[in-house]
Amino acid sequence: MRYLFEDWETIQARIQEAQNFFLFLDYDGTLTPIVSRPELALCPSEVKRLLENLRDLPGVHLAIISGRSLEDVRKRVGISDITYVGNHGLEIENPAGSHKKILPSAKKKELKRITQNLQNSLKGIPGILFEDKGPILSVHYRNVPREFSAQVCQVVEAELQQWKNRWETVSSKMVLEIRPKTDFNKGTAVRELIKIFPSPGLFPIYLGDDQTDEDTFRVMKKQGISVYVGPGTSRSEADFFLKNPEEVQEFLFRCQEARHAISRDAGFV
């Protein structure tokens, strides 16, 4: 991975030349820092302002892609007339409409049973947190003492062995997500959204910080560029890296300036 700002002039030129500039952004760890509990991850007001400014520029399209539920991420960002993708692609909402994958009754019962089994098995672990996201259950162990971390992972893995043909575990940053086995993920969601636009004149960029974003980094090959948010020494298939959410904010400002310049020259602003 290369440091994005070292190649900024080249990237800026592509942003300005694009007829349609589509910016895909993860939420936790990208727009906001990673925090101890999911409800504490608040979108900074300056980031919201930059996103609103970008949204209002001609030829700019925004999508927030999150593992959070659609309702949760929409409420936290709080910007209208953009695309929101929740639960890793299981829920999509844009100005044209919405799509949600609803679990069949049998699947709901299975997830309820999995949840109850894990709560019983892990009830003695301090700091464990279960988050019900509808079709997905997240088991957060960021606040669990280190000596119990391996036990949490082992218990979840053992439970999912009973359901391996129908449910899977995806590991994130100190989170284990139990979700239905499906061919949909962040990458397939982004691929579908990109199809809305003709390839000539489209320049998409995706920013994310986690293992769950790697599917999208692969999708972006030959279509646009991908940006990992975190240390440049991390193993990732992204093209570039930015060090932290503060640098993401700087990137958004630079994107705004780049698109604003061509809009002004074209007489739009």
Secondary structure, DSSP 8 states (H G I E B T S, - for coil): -EEGGGGHHHHHHHHHH-SEEEEEEESBTTTB---SSGGG----HHHHHHHHHHHTSTTEEEEEE-SS-HHHHHHHH--SSSEEEEGGGTEEEETTEEEE----HHHHHHHHHHHHHHHHHHTTSTT-EEEE-SS-EEEE-TTS-HHHHHHHHHHHHHHHHTTTTTEEEEEETTEEEEEE--S--HHHHHHHHHTTS-STTEEEEEEE-SGGGHHHHHHTTTTSEEEEES-TTS----SEEESSHHHHHHHHHHHHHHHHHHHHHHT--
